[in-house]
Amino acid sequence: MKRHAAILTLILAIPTLASAGEILGKITSAGASVGEGTTVEAKCGAKAYPAVKTDKTGSYHLVVDETGKCTLTIGSKGQSATLEVVSYDDAAQADVVLEVKDGKLTARRK
């Protein structure tokens, strides 16, 4: 009986251990999708997450272990811009608009 209780406890704990935050969204520039190849990476606390590339619709999807404040770094056409977002236990949508101001790439929430 103790073995069954231990197994049940482990099974119930697995979703909690495996849960992670997600940050996803779509990136646009000049009113249109950025298309494939724009990179998005995240840093949450002291942990950095490797860059993912947008798909043909400009969408991206990052899985992060941390919840709380994160910094997205978006790379496009040899430039980069940063944007602060918050990661939750559930998915957080962060649609981004890229603009070039005074020759420098900037990012803002849509």
Secondary structure, DSSP 8 states (H G I E B T S, - for coil): -HHHHHHHHHHHHHHHHH--EEEEEEEEETTEE--TT-EEEEEETTEEEEEEE--TTSEEEEEES--EEEEEEEEETTEEEEEEEEE-SSEEE--EEEEEETTEEEEEE-
